[in-house]
Amino acid sequence: MHKFFPKIIASVYYLFTGRHVTSSTADISYSFVGLFLKLGVAKVCVMFSVIFIGKFLGAAAYGDFALILAIGNFWCLPFFTSWGLAFVKFTSEGKSQHACESLLSAAISVAALIICLLLPFLIVFRNPLAAMLNVSPKIWVWGCVFGTLMGGYYFSKNIFQAEQKWSFYVIGEYFFAGSLSVGILALFLAHPVSRFGPTIVIFGIAHLVVILFTLPTILRSLRFPHYKDMKRVSLYGFGLLISFGLSLLAMQMDKLLLNHYTDSSVVGRYQAYYVSTFGLLASFTVILNNYLLPLYGKHSKETVKRMLIRFLLTASLPIWLICMFFGRFAFILFGKSFAFKWIDLFWASTFTVCNFWIQVIVFFSMTLGEKALLFNAVAYSVFIAVQLFLIPTLAKINGVSGTFQGMAAASITGFCVVMAAISFLTRKNLK
């Protein structure tokens, strides 16, 4: 098996890219496969933990859990991830360790300042803001606090991503997966009367463990940042914030709209399909994008675009079949409180493939400069407009399937906008 592994990698590489493996691409491919297999174990542990959370909470409480994640993703996560990705971009272009630490200090300073200004406002005005989304103030506050923890967690991974310290990146993932799995197992063996609050606490602790793992690196970089670095990180980070914030709103609005027009039990069923299809693929997409982002700049943009399109076309059917298979298996684990329908799984898997296209191509477009960020913002604005137009009607008619239909249509529309922007920018650069 050991002798055939390089041949398998070479065959798969040619299938997805249409190119033969060179020595450099072989090294990258072997490295990525090794990283994927290592991270895959951690992602599977997290996936099953999230499924068992749904099984023990039930559909209604699982819907509230999904709303907490949606609120946190939109309100707090972008302010960490945007400047974290700016840090990744500028660090991958530089060579000096001192410059890397200065950039990290600048990114931390900007993120901390924004969160310190934003979070008190979100908590003080929790009642009117929660009423706008048809959720309880308690769910709103949990979402805001949770968004801060998730932001710190992803920022911590950006540090290792920027320096391409993938062994530390993997260790952080295992810390998160292990803390979550052990905590959930201990909680449900204890059979507490109320499981919702303790579940949220355990989920938060798992994020905090990863943050503490990167704390020594963060402490070493703490200093008064240079004005030049603050300016670079701030300007590029704000551009990312618009694009990334809109993308997160696009990906979380489905649950908020569904909750507004139905109730939390329907949101819980929707989240079960979402986790067992899109959640499965999202784990792979995150690994793929995080690994490739620092490498995009080493090749011709037009070459990378062609290879990505071939990859997306080739991978779509296998991804759809995997989502259908795993989705059915996941619903067996979710239990009887989550009613299963094949038509819902069909549309959930279809949306997953459509969104995979836009997620991969948006990450590539981020390497094309500030103008690409503007086009991405336009693409996600169109995505949101399609959601707002289709989901309220389709959700009332077809429920969970209708919501996924609206999300699939929004994903395809957004992908077309991003592709048009990439074609325009790459053609302009070639002139």
N, C-alpha and C positions, 0 to 999 in steps of 0.2 A: 504493500500500500504506500509505503514511504517513497518508492521509486516512481510510482505513478502520479504522486501529488503534483509535481511541477507540470506534468502533461495536462492534468485536469485544469490547473490554473490557466495554462496557456490556451486551452480550448475554450474555456469560459470567457477569457479576456477577448479572444478573437470574435466569439459570438456576439458579445455586447458592444464591442468597439469597432469591429471590422479591421483591426490592425494586428500584426504579429507582435509578440512580446519581445521587447529589447531587454538588455541587461538591467537598465534603470527601471523600466516599467515592471519587470519581473520582481525586482526588490520591493517596489511600492506595493505590488499586488500581494506578494507573500506577507508583507508587513501588515497590510490591511486585513487579509484573511485571518492572520493570527490575532490581531486586535479584535476583529469581529467575533471570533470564537470565544475569546476571553470575556468580552463584554456581554456576549449573548447569554452566558450563564447567569450573570447578574440581572440582565433585563428579564429573563424568564422568571426568576425569583420574584422580581417586582410585579410582573404581570399576574402571577398566580396570587400574590398577596392582595393586589387590588381586586381580583375576582372574588377572593374569599371575604374581603370586606363587604362586597355587595351581597354575597350569600348570607352573611350574618346580620347585616343591617336591614335588608329588605329593600324593595323598590323605592318606597317613599323617602326613607332616610338616605339611601344611596343617591337619590336625586338631589337632596340638600347638600350632600358631600360634593357632587358634581358642580353645584352652584358656587360653593366655597372656592373650588379650584378655578372656576371661570372668573370670579371676581378678582381673585389673587393674581391670576395670569394677566388680566388686563390692567389693573390699577398700579401694581408694584413691580411685577417682573420686568417690564420693558426698561425701567430706569436702571436696572442692573445689567441686563443683557446687552443693551445698546452700547454702553460704554465698555462693557466687557469685550464685545466684538470689535470695537474700535481699537482697544488694546491689542487684540489678536492681530489685526491688520497691520498696525504700525510696528509691533514687535517682530512679526515675521519678515518685515522689510529691513530691519536693523540687525546689527551684529554685536553691539556692546552690551554687556551685562548691566553696566551702570545706566545706560539709556533705557533698558528694559525695566529696571526698578523705578526710574523716574516716570516712565509712562504708566506703570502700575499705580504709583502714588497719585498721579493725576486722575486716572480712571476711578480710583477709590474715592478721592476727594469730591469729584463731580457727583458720583452716585450717592454718596452719603449726604451731601448737601441737599440734593433734590428730595431724597426720601425724608429727611428731617423736616423739610418744608411741607411735603405733601401728606405724610401719614397723619399728623395731628388734624389737619383739615378734614380728611376722610372720616376720622373717628368722631370729631366734634359734630359734624353734620350727617351722622350715620342715619338718623331717622328719615329725613326727606330723601336722601340718596337711596336708602333701602326701599322706600315706598315707590320710587320711580321704577325699580326693577321687580317689584312685587315679591320681595323677600323680607324676612324678619331682620331687625337691626342686629340680632345676635349672629346670624349668618353673614351679614355684611362685615361686621368687625372681624369675625374669624377669617373671612376672605382677605381682608386688608393685611392682617398679621401674617397670614399664610403666604401672601404674595411676597412679603419682605423676606421670609425664610427661603422661599423658592428662588428669589432673586439672588440671595447670597450663595445658595447652592450652585446655581448655574454660573455665577461669576467665579466661584472657586474653580469650576471645571475649565472656564476660559483661561485661567492662569496656566494650567498644565497644557492646554491646547495651544496657546501662543508659543510656549517654549518647546512644544512637541515632546513633552515628557509623558509619553503614553503609559508607561508603567505606573506612574503616580495617578494618572487619569483612571486607569483600571482599578487601582486600589481604592480610590474614592468611590467608584461605582459599587464595589463589593461592600464597602462600609455602609453605604446607603441601603443596598439590598439586604444585607445581613441584619442591620438594625431594624428595618421595617418588618422583615419576615419573622425574626425572633420576637419582636414586640407584639405583632398581631397574633402569633401563636400563643404567647403567654397570656394575652388578654382574653382570648376566647377559651382557653383552658380554665381560666378563672371563673367563667360564666357570670360576669357582672350583670346587674339589672339593666343599667343604661350603658350602651356600648358606643354611642355616637361620639360623645365628648372624649372619652379615652382613646378612641380610634384616631381622632383628629390630633390629639396630643402626641401619639406615637408617630404619626406621619410627620409632624413637625420636628420631633426629636431626630428622626432619620435624616432630615435635611440639615439639622444643626450639627450632627456628627461630621458630615463632610466639610462644613464650614470650619469647624475646629481643626480638621486635618490640614487645611491650607493656612491656618492662622500663623505658623512660624514664617512662611513665605511673605505673608501680608505684613507682619510686624517688621521684617527686615527691610521692607521697601518704604515704610512710613517715614516721610520727610516732607519738607515744604516743596511742592512740585515746581518745576521750572515753568515760567509763563508760556514759553513756546510749546511745551508739552501739553499744558492745560488747554491752550488754544486749539491745538491739533485734535486732541481727544474730544474736547467739547463740541467743536464744529462738526466733526464727522459723526460723533455720537448723537448729536441732535438730529442730523439727517437720518441716521439709523433709527432713532426713536420714532420719527414720523412713520417710516416704513414698517418697522417692527411692531409698533403700537397698533397700527392699522391691521397688520396681519394677525396679531393676537385677538383683536376685537372681532375680526372676521371668523376666527376659529372658535371663539367662545360665545358669539352672539346667538348661535343656534340653540344652545341650552337656555339662554335668557329669554329668547323669543318663545320657545316651546313652553317654558314655565309660565310666561305671561298669558298664553292662550289655552293652556291645559292645567296641569298641576304637577307636583314634585314626583308622583309615582310614575307618570309618563316620562318625565325627565330621567328618572332612574332606569327605566327600560331602555330609553334611548342611549343613556350612558353605558349600559351593558353591551349593546351592539357596538358603540363607539370604541370602547376599550378593547373588545375582542377582535376588532378588525383594524381600525385606524391606529389604535394604541399599539397593536402588534407591529405594524409597519413603521410607526413613528420612531420606535426604538432603533430600527435599522436605519431609517433616514437620518436621525441625529448622528449616529456613528459615521455614516457615509459622508454627510456634509461637514462634520467637524474634522474628519480626516483629510478631506479633499480641499477645504478652504485655503489652508496655507500653501497648497500645491498648484492652485489654478494659475498663479502668476508666472509659473515656470514654463508655460506652453502658450502657443498662439491661441488667441481667443476664438478665432474662427474654427480652429482644429478642435478645441474643447467643446464648442457648441455642437459641431457635427457628431462628435463621439457621445455627448450626452443625449442627443435626440435618438441616436441608434440604441443607446442603452435603455432609454425610457420605452421605446417601442418594443424592444425584445423582452423587457422585464414585466410588462403590464399583465399579460395573461397568467404567467406563473404566480404573480403577486395576488391576482384576483382569486385564483384557485386556492391558494394558501389561506387567504382570508375567509373564504367560504368554509373550508375544512376546520380551521381553528375556531371560527366563530361558532359553528355547531357544537364543537367539543366544549367550548367555554360555557355555553348555555346549560350544558349538563351539569357543570360545576356550580353555576349560579343558583340552580335549584328552581323549585316550582313557583316561587314568588315572582319570577321573571318569565312571563308568557313568551314563548318562542314562535316566530313565523318565518318561513323561508323567504317570503317576499321582502321582509324587513332586512334579513341578512343579505339578500341579493343587492339591494340598494345601498346598504352600508358598505359592502365590498366594492361596489362600483364607485361610490364617493371616495373611498380610500385610494383607489388607483388614480382617479382624477386629481386628488389633492397631492399625491406623491409627485405627479408631474410638476405642479406649481412650486412645491417646496424645494425640489432639487434645482429647478431652473432659477428661482429667486436667489438662492445662495450663490449660484454662479454669477448672476447679474450684479451682485454686491461688489464684485472685483472690477467692475467697469467704471468706477468713479462716482462722483456726487450726482451726476445726471441720471445714472441708473437708479439711484435711491428715489429720485423724484418720480421716475416712471413706475417703480415698485409701489410707491404711495398711490399713484393713480390706479394701478392694477387692483390693489386691495380696496380702494374706494369703490371701484366698479363691483368687486366681489361683494362688498357690504350692501351696495345698492340692489344687486340681484337677490341677495338674501332677504332684505326688507320687502322686496316686491313679491317674491315667490313663497317664502316659508309660511307667513301667516295664512295664506290661502291653502297651500298644499298640506300644511300640518292639520288644519281643520278637516280636510277631506280624507287624507290618507294617514294621519297620525305620524308615527315614527318613520314610515316609508316616505311620506311627503317631505319631512324635514331633510332626510338624506337626499332626496331628489333635488331639493332646492340647493343643498350644499354642493352636489355634483355639478349642477348647472353653473353655480357661482365659481367653482374651481376651474372649470373649462374656460369660462369667460376671462377670468383673471390670468390664466396661463397664456391665452392668446394675446393679451395686452403685453405681458412680459416678453413673450417671444418677439412681438413686433418691435418692442423697445431694444432688445438685444440685437436684432437684425439691423436696426437703424444705427446703433452705436458702433457695432463692429464694422459696418460698411463705411461709416464716417471716419473711423480710425485708419482704415486701409487707404483712404484717399490721400 
